[in-house]
Amino acid sequence: MAVPKKKTSKSRRDKRRATHKIEAPRLNLCPQCGSPKRPHRMCPVCKTYAGREIEPLRAPAP
């Protein structure tokens, strides 16, 4: 099994982990009502997607 030959320094370790930060979810504006919504999802306010009225699911998905 491969084993590191030298100890990884703190700066090298932290440089590798610098991209692991948490980002806020991206938001777009709904073209119908103007409220913020996640991309490629139904608007939670006016229940439209791609200009069409969508009927939400009555039962939660398994």
GIBEL-V162923 format. One line per field, one symbol per residue. ss: DSSP state (H for helix, E for strand, L for the rest). psi: psi as a letter, one per 30 degrees, with the letter a starting at -180 (. if undefined). burial: b if it has 24 or more other C-alpha atoms within 12 Angstrom, else e. A space follows every 50 residues. Layout:
BEGIN
ss = ???
psi = ???
burial = ???
END
This chain:
BEGIN
ss = LLLLLLLLLHHHHHHHHLLLLLLLLLLEELLLLLLEELLLLLLLLLLEEL LEELLLLLLLLL
psi = kkkkelkkleeeeeeeffgglklkkkklkkfefglklkkhlkkfefhlkh gkkkjlkekkk.
burial = eeeeeeeeeeeeeeeeeeeeeeeeeeeeebeeeeeebeeeebbeebeebe eeeeeeeeeeee
END
